[in-house]
Amino acid sequence: MNVVTILLLFLFILNMILAITLIFLERRSISTTWAWLMVLYFIPVLGFILYLIFGQNLSKQKIFTWDQRSYLSLRESVSTQTELLRNQQFSFTNKSAERYRDLVFMHLIHNEAVLTQNNELEIFTDGHDKFNALLQDIEQATHHIHLVYYIIRSDELGKRLVNMLVQKAKEGVKVKVLYDDMGSRKFKRKLIKQLKQAGVDAAPFFPSKFPLFNLRINYRNHRKLVIIDGKIGYIGGFNIGDEYLGLNPKFGYWRDTHLKVTGMAVHYIQSRFILDWNHASASLIEYHQDYYPTISSIGKVGMQIVSSGPDSEEEQIKNGYMKMILAAKSYVYIQTPYFIPDDSLLDVLKIAALSGVDVRIMIPNKPDHPFVYWATYSHIGELLKVGAKVYIYEKGFMHAKTIVVDGQIASVGTANIDMRSFRLNFEVNAFLYDSTVTKNLTTIFEDDMKNSTLLTQEAYEQRRLLIRFKESISRLLSPIL
């Protein structure tokens, strides 16, 4: 046999081994398995390389560990609340939470997401407003600042944040910065060095073993959290970069949703950060009362902080979305930059629309990832057929991750409506139980409709053949996008 024949035989055997691994050992979803088998079959050499980059399975590893005191405290809260709910003895002070006690119970049991009912919220939809408030709160910090972002850039906003953190560290405030190694690949080492020289602890999440190159594109920390003195928490969709201020001409105005939280829910935002930090850094955070101070709040918003990731058997945030949609009687409003649901979520939305629920989806008018964009349009077509309304946001880029149901419950966080957020990335959402807050989010959605175009079934059917082809290819790959 000549060299070419031997090489082809080697590649064939390698593909077979990888295919057998996918089918029998890794136990992926059927759609994901078929998508990877198709890639391996049609592009055997490049497909293998793509699998090494995108397809590695975390195998449901337990990568986050509690220190004993924090875990015992959490388990006590979970056990107490579970027992009270089971025995119909839990004291609900929030009517929306009581109405959706089954959703509360699901998150409590399967995600250890304790319900807190004394929270106050401020909603941000504009980057300038969000970052002005955040930097002002950071400036007032006296004990600690904990911060995790998927993307931190070394542009003007990034430098402004770094300078503020450096100043606070010099004042004696304990500052910890966690950034995703892939998402923050443009976070210059010069700025990281500046932070560390000032006494800031900075650590990357899932760093590369190779300089300037990271093969692990999956399993990224997509969370965006800030905790200040254990009393103020931020959670939502904004990352750190000038484009989030609307300064990137490619995207224009950046429309996102972020929350500022005060109340007991901050303790659970804090716990999420500490778990992430202790995985990424050798400098572990041990339980200390200063991280969980007594919070006096007169707020009435019910809230659960729900996390999901590839280390878990359950897709907790997706399950929460489905439970909310199934409970809808009047309307479901969703804003998402990407709409690539799996069959279960798509079926739930179809059933809601067929049942007379007013289902509305708002997506951006421009792509930041072309394959994801065309896959989104493919799935949108199925909802149009059953009477759902689809709005194309025209003012700029729609990046919000928001779902509102019946003016009673809502979710705001980092998870997009796609399989990457549900299965492959580490995400966190706030599930909100409060009629005032959810009606405010409903009003925000309706205001955004004024800057959107309604996509009709007729307009969708008139799309060009080339666009249909792009949609079909992207849909086939959607389980691994």
Legacy VTK file of the C-alpha trace (Angstrom):
# vtk DataFile Version 3.0
C-alpha trace
ASCII
DATASET POLYDATA
POINTS 481 float
0.000 0.000 0.000
1.227 3.501 -0.801
1.385 6.361 1.689
-1.903 7.938 0.562
-3.812 4.681 1.001
-2.333 4.140 4.453
-3.227 7.699 5.441
-6.821 7.290 4.205
-7.140 3.997 6.040
-5.796 5.605 9.214
-8.302 8.465 8.925
-11.144 5.998 8.321
-10.236 3.987 11.423
-9.848 7.186 13.466
-13.273 8.383 12.342
-14.787 5.014 13.245
-13.259 5.092 16.714
-14.522 8.619 17.272
-17.986 7.694 15.989
-18.149 4.683 18.322
-17.065 6.940 21.201
-19.815 9.412 20.378
-22.521 6.761 20.140
-21.686 4.363 22.947
-19.559 6.172 25.494
-20.371 9.867 25.645
-24.174 9.508 25.812
-24.909 12.791 24.083
-28.357 13.779 22.871
-29.398 12.043 19.638
-29.487 15.296 17.671
-25.984 16.256 18.797
-24.638 12.783 17.995
-26.071 12.858 14.481
-24.725 16.368 13.883
-21.197 15.271 14.824
-21.461 12.063 12.790
-22.439 14.150 9.773
-19.440 16.441 10.282
-17.087 13.454 10.644
-18.528 11.750 7.551
-18.427 14.690 5.167
-15.175 16.322 6.328
-13.132 13.538 7.949
-9.894 15.448 8.537
-11.247 18.883 9.373
-14.171 17.258 11.195
-11.795 15.499 13.572
-10.015 18.791 14.304
-13.353 20.530 14.840
-14.373 17.812 17.273
-11.188 18.301 19.280
-11.985 22.032 19.493
-15.765 21.992 19.933
-16.854 18.509 20.855
-15.045 17.499 24.021
-17.459 16.212 26.633
-17.187 17.359 30.220
-18.857 14.042 31.153
-20.940 15.642 33.891
-17.893 16.074 36.074
-18.415 17.665 39.468
-16.076 20.611 39.113
-17.547 22.998 41.691
-17.008 22.210 45.364
-18.253 23.978 48.486
-16.273 24.670 51.594
-17.946 22.779 54.422
-19.412 25.705 56.334
-20.972 27.346 53.263
-22.402 24.029 52.096
-23.912 23.198 55.469
-25.487 26.647 55.609
-26.962 26.227 52.125
-28.212 22.693 52.817
-29.895 23.874 55.989
-31.731 26.619 54.084
-32.717 24.230 51.283
-33.886 21.511 53.673
-35.913 23.914 55.805
-37.602 25.540 52.822
-38.264 22.169 51.158
-39.914 20.764 54.270
-42.126 23.827 54.689
-43.192 23.732 51.044
-43.958 20.000 51.169
-46.141 20.499 54.240
-47.889 23.579 52.827
-46.467 25.615 55.727
-44.141 27.977 53.874
-44.944 31.615 54.539
-45.269 33.330 51.159
-45.149 37.103 51.371
-45.144 37.380 47.578
-48.371 36.402 45.811
-46.675 35.654 42.490
-44.271 33.244 44.167
-47.164 31.523 45.898
-49.044 31.217 42.612
-46.045 29.493 41.014
-45.006 27.418 44.001
-44.419 24.386 41.743
-41.767 26.322 39.785
-40.242 27.497 43.062
-40.186 23.907 44.320
-38.548 22.576 41.126
-35.679 25.081 41.302
-35.259 24.487 45.031
-35.048 20.697 44.754
-33.007 20.382 41.554
-30.795 23.475 41.744
-30.670 24.291 45.461
-32.092 27.686 44.504
-33.532 29.123 47.706
-36.469 31.515 47.319
-35.857 34.948 48.842
-38.746 37.421 49.095
-37.320 40.717 50.327
-35.485 41.926 47.223
-35.445 45.237 45.434
-34.547 45.530 41.740
-33.388 48.167 39.319
-33.679 47.228 35.643
-31.126 48.479 33.107
-31.630 48.296 29.350
-28.960 50.816 28.333
-25.225 50.228 28.757
-24.425 53.781 29.866
-26.985 53.574 32.669
-25.813 50.147 33.795
-22.110 50.912 33.879
-22.552 54.330 35.471
-24.486 52.677 38.305
-22.017 49.790 38.582
-18.940 51.997 38.726
-20.622 54.272 41.260
-21.402 51.268 43.486
-17.845 49.961 43.082
-16.534 53.362 44.100
-18.557 53.109 47.344
-17.290 49.601 48.225
-15.655 49.244 51.645
-14.940 45.525 52.100
-14.915 43.468 48.885
-15.711 43.458 45.174
-16.306 40.140 43.411
-16.666 40.253 39.642
-17.047 37.626 36.893
-17.622 38.397 33.216
-17.496 36.261 30.105
-15.984 39.148 28.129
-13.678 41.848 29.441
-12.048 43.951 26.748
-9.040 46.250 26.965
-10.884 49.187 25.404
-11.971 52.416 27.089
-14.661 50.814 29.251
-12.334 47.967 30.215
-9.574 50.406 31.196
-12.050 52.526 33.136
-13.121 49.467 35.138
-9.529 48.311 35.728
-8.499 51.742 36.971
-11.419 51.805 39.398
-10.599 48.327 40.717
-6.935 49.224 41.104
-7.894 52.292 43.129
-10.213 50.289 45.396
-7.538 47.652 45.965
-5.091 50.374 47.005
-7.707 51.577 49.500
-7.692 48.134 51.115
-10.833 46.696 49.516
-10.490 42.988 48.645
-11.003 42.699 44.878
-11.353 39.485 42.887
-11.791 39.397 39.100
-12.732 36.185 37.272
-12.791 36.229 33.475
-13.416 33.548 30.894
-10.199 32.673 29.122
-11.867 32.343 25.719
-14.393 35.172 25.899
-11.799 37.563 27.353
-8.995 36.661 24.959
-8.711 40.374 24.121
-8.238 41.249 27.791
-4.620 42.327 27.522
-2.042 40.826 29.843
-0.819 44.345 30.525
-4.099 45.227 32.236
-4.185 41.928 34.116
-0.656 42.633 35.355
-1.757 46.105 36.418
-4.556 44.579 38.484
-2.280 42.051 40.164
0.392 44.616 40.972
-2.237 46.639 42.830
-3.220 43.599 44.912
-6.251 42.468 42.899
-6.735 38.712 42.607
-7.413 37.920 38.936
-7.972 34.443 37.518
-9.030 32.947 34.153
-11.761 30.309 33.867
-10.692 27.139 32.005
-7.409 28.664 30.773
-5.526 27.308 27.791
-2.534 25.061 28.220
-1.030 26.765 25.191
-0.062 30.460 25.017
-2.524 32.615 23.068
-4.553 29.605 21.880
-7.426 27.818 23.611
-8.838 24.591 22.135
-11.699 24.413 24.639
-14.357 26.487 22.876
-17.141 24.691 24.706
-17.745 24.867 28.458
-17.163 28.581 28.798
-18.201 30.627 31.821
-20.871 32.827 30.260
-21.952 34.354 33.584
-21.901 38.097 34.328
-22.042 38.818 38.052
-20.799 41.509 40.381
-21.137 41.442 44.180
-20.227 44.511 46.228
-19.767 44.169 50.006
-22.198 41.227 49.958
-25.066 43.733 49.809
-25.410 44.662 46.127
-25.511 42.227 43.213
-25.558 42.658 39.440
-26.773 39.961 37.025
-27.724 40.059 33.356
-26.484 40.227 29.789
-23.995 43.108 29.587
-20.288 42.249 29.298
-17.394 44.705 29.641
-16.598 46.379 26.321
-17.254 49.524 24.323
-19.761 47.759 22.048
-22.038 47.385 25.095
-22.157 51.178 25.166
-23.254 51.222 21.529
-19.826 52.361 20.293
-19.233 49.598 17.730
-20.518 50.727 14.282
-21.138 47.111 13.273
-23.857 46.684 15.900
-24.908 50.250 16.665
-27.101 50.687 19.723
-26.729 47.753 22.111
-30.021 46.653 23.661
-29.558 44.407 26.693
-31.144 43.717 30.067
-29.332 43.730 33.420
-30.494 43.823 37.032
-29.166 45.517 40.139
-30.273 43.496 43.158
-30.441 44.353 46.842
-31.868 41.889 49.344
-31.165 38.330 50.424
-30.822 37.101 46.826
-27.390 38.767 46.827
-26.180 35.996 49.157
-26.945 33.410 46.480
-25.316 35.489 43.749
-22.303 35.588 46.074
-22.334 31.812 46.495
-22.344 31.335 42.721
-19.313 33.574 42.373
-17.423 31.812 45.165
-18.034 28.407 43.575
-16.744 29.660 40.220
-13.757 31.363 41.827
-12.725 28.366 43.894
-12.699 26.231 40.761
-10.534 28.680 38.832
-8.111 29.938 41.492
-5.702 28.310 43.936
-6.443 31.223 46.294
-9.654 29.790 47.733
-12.397 31.860 49.319
-13.419 30.369 52.662
-16.688 31.197 54.377
-16.660 34.506 56.221
-19.563 36.442 57.665
-18.454 39.586 55.829
-19.308 37.873 52.545
-22.841 37.229 53.810
-23.748 40.279 55.895
-27.177 40.856 57.365
-29.230 42.679 54.750
-32.076 44.902 55.810
-34.351 45.343 52.814
-37.958 46.437 52.503
-38.233 44.991 49.013
-40.984 42.540 48.118
-39.623 40.875 44.993
-39.418 37.080 45.117
-36.316 35.682 43.461
-34.357 32.487 42.857
-30.812 32.456 41.463
-30.635 29.446 39.139
-27.412 28.130 37.605
-26.858 25.597 34.856
-23.884 24.085 33.103
-22.425 21.003 31.416
-21.418 19.596 34.803
-25.097 18.971 35.596
-27.399 16.179 34.427
-30.323 18.623 34.281
-30.775 21.684 32.093
-32.147 23.747 34.957
-32.622 27.084 33.209
-34.247 25.506 30.162
-36.536 23.487 32.432
-37.482 26.727 34.176
-38.331 28.351 30.833
-40.492 25.382 29.849
-42.326 25.368 33.162
-43.076 29.081 32.800
-44.371 28.668 29.246
-46.553 25.701 30.201
-48.120 27.821 32.966
-48.937 30.728 30.611
-52.594 31.697 30.246
-52.320 35.053 28.497
-48.894 35.786 26.989
-45.244 34.808 26.701
-42.735 37.473 25.651
-39.172 36.408 24.845
-36.150 38.487 23.890
-33.029 36.634 22.793
-30.127 37.233 20.397
-30.215 33.583 19.286
-33.250 31.346 18.948
-32.132 27.729 18.537
-34.373 25.711 20.861
-34.265 21.942 21.079
-37.384 19.977 20.169
-38.775 19.988 23.707
-38.702 23.768 24.119
-39.912 24.365 20.562
-42.846 22.007 21.128
-43.800 23.795 24.356
-43.843 27.145 22.549
-45.905 25.683 19.712
-48.425 24.211 22.147
-48.727 27.565 23.913
-49.361 29.374 20.623
-51.844 26.734 19.444
-53.661 27.084 22.778
-54.317 30.777 22.207
-51.440 32.133 24.296
-49.946 35.287 22.764
-46.392 34.106 22.044
-43.995 36.847 20.929
-40.295 36.419 20.142
-37.935 39.339 19.560
-34.596 38.736 17.817
-31.941 41.059 16.318
-31.913 42.162 12.691
-28.198 41.462 12.256
-25.918 38.524 13.034
-22.856 38.436 15.234
-22.465 34.718 14.387
-23.735 33.896 10.832
-24.503 30.176 11.302
-26.358 30.922 14.527
-28.279 33.714 12.789
-29.514 31.478 9.981
-30.338 28.650 12.380
-32.427 31.182 14.326
-34.420 32.070 11.211
-35.020 28.412 10.457
-36.597 27.789 13.869
-38.537 31.054 13.795
-40.376 29.815 10.706
-41.952 26.957 12.666
-43.419 29.348 15.222
-44.852 31.623 12.545
-46.834 28.666 11.198
-48.659 28.212 14.511
-49.510 31.871 14.993
-46.648 33.178 17.118
-45.519 36.748 16.480
-41.879 37.414 15.628
-40.350 40.877 15.912
-37.048 41.869 14.313
-35.328 44.531 16.428
-34.083 47.282 14.089
-32.597 49.950 16.355
-29.339 48.080 16.952
-28.357 44.691 18.355
-30.772 42.810 20.626
-28.731 40.933 23.263
-31.262 40.682 26.116
-32.045 37.261 27.599
-35.521 37.849 28.999
-38.748 35.895 29.250
-41.950 37.327 30.758
-45.162 35.378 31.387
-48.603 36.828 32.142
-47.202 39.843 34.001
-46.489 37.607 36.994
-43.166 35.816 36.519
-40.023 36.524 34.524
-36.443 35.451 34.051
-33.453 37.668 33.306
-29.898 36.431 33.073
-27.152 35.150 30.828
-28.787 32.156 29.088
-29.761 32.508 25.448
-32.474 30.379 23.842
-30.002 27.948 22.314
-28.425 24.594 22.993
-25.042 26.124 23.780
-26.499 28.033 26.726
-28.621 25.111 27.895
-25.961 22.389 27.642
-22.465 23.649 26.892
-21.867 26.887 28.813
-22.050 27.840 32.481
-24.995 30.225 32.891
-26.993 31.929 35.641
-30.471 33.496 35.614
-32.641 35.302 38.116
-36.177 33.902 38.181
-38.437 36.712 39.332
-41.795 36.495 41.084
-43.374 39.933 41.246
-46.185 41.542 39.273
-44.707 45.050 39.356
-41.300 43.972 38.053
-42.731 41.684 35.375
-45.177 44.320 34.191
-42.237 46.728 33.878
-40.431 44.117 31.755
-43.607 43.719 29.679
-43.712 47.477 29.094
-40.040 47.416 28.064
-40.811 44.669 25.528
-43.750 46.633 24.137
-41.599 49.769 23.859
-38.999 47.732 21.946
-41.738 46.665 19.533
-41.833 50.298 18.360
-38.248 49.837 17.153
-38.964 46.479 15.544
-40.499 45.058 12.384
-43.176 42.376 12.595
-42.074 39.386 10.523
-45.130 38.028 8.733
-45.612 34.511 7.392
-45.908 35.976 3.867
-42.581 37.837 4.134
-40.889 34.749 5.565
-42.113 32.574 2.678
-40.685 35.041 0.149
-37.074 34.680 1.291
-34.560 33.812 -1.427
-33.402 30.287 -2.274
-29.863 31.054 -1.063
-31.217 32.096 2.344
-33.275 28.894 2.566
-30.140 26.887 1.795
-28.174 28.687 4.535
-31.004 28.042 6.989
-31.121 24.330 6.142
-27.382 23.806 6.603
-27.328 25.844 9.814
-30.313 23.947 11.225
-28.561 20.614 10.658
-25.584 21.934 12.644
-27.683 23.681 15.317
-27.158 20.989 18.015
-23.426 21.812 18.025
-23.485 25.550 17.293
LINES 1 482
481 0 1 2 3 4 5 6 7 8 9 10 11 12 13 14 15 16 17 18 19 20 21 22 23 24 25 26 27 28 29 30 31 32 33 34 35 36 37 38 39 40 41 42 43 44 45 46 47 48 49 50 51 52 53 54 55 56 57 58 59 60 61 62 63 64 65 66 67 68 69 70 71 72 73 74 75 76 77 78 79 80 81 82 83 84 85 86 87 88 89 90 91 92 93 94 95 96 97 98 99 100 101 102 103 104 105 106 107 108 109 110 111 112 113 114 115 116 117 118 119 120 121 122 123 124 125 126 127 128 129 130 131 132 133 134 135 136 137 138 139 140 141 142 143 144 145 146 147 148 149 150 151 152 153 154 155 156 157 158 159 160 161 162 163 164 165 166 167 168 169 170 171 172 173 174 175 176 177 178 179 180 181 182 183 184 185 186 187 188 189 190 191 192 193 194 195 196 197 198 199 200 201 202 203 204 205 206 207 208 209 210 211 212 213 214 215 216 217 218 219 220 221 222 223 224 225 226 227 228 229 230 231 232 233 234 235 236 237 238 239 240 241 242 243 244 245 246 247 248 249 250 251 252 253 254 255 256 257 258 259 260 261 262 263 264 265 266 267 268 269 270 271 272 273 274 275 276 277 278 279 280 281 282 283 284 285 286 287 288 289 290 291 292 293 294 295 296 297 298 299 300 301 302 303 304 305 306 307 308 309 310 311 312 313 314 315 316 317 318 319 320 321 322 323 324 325 326 327 328 329 330 331 332 333 334 335 336 337 338 339 340 341 342 343 344 345 346 347 348 349 350 351 352 353 354 355 356 357 358 359 360 361 362 363 364 365 366 367 368 369 370 371 372 373 374 375 376 377 378 379 380 381 382 383 384 385 386 387 388 389 390 391 392 393 394 395 396 397 398 399 400 401 402 403 404 405 406 407 408 409 410 411 412 413 414 415 416 417 418 419 420 421 422 423 424 425 426 427 428 429 430 431 432 433 434 435 436 437 438 439 440 441 442 443 444 445 446 447 448 449 450 451 452 453 454 455 456 457 458 459 460 461 462 463 464 465 466 467 468 469 470 471 472 473 474 475 476 477 478 479 480
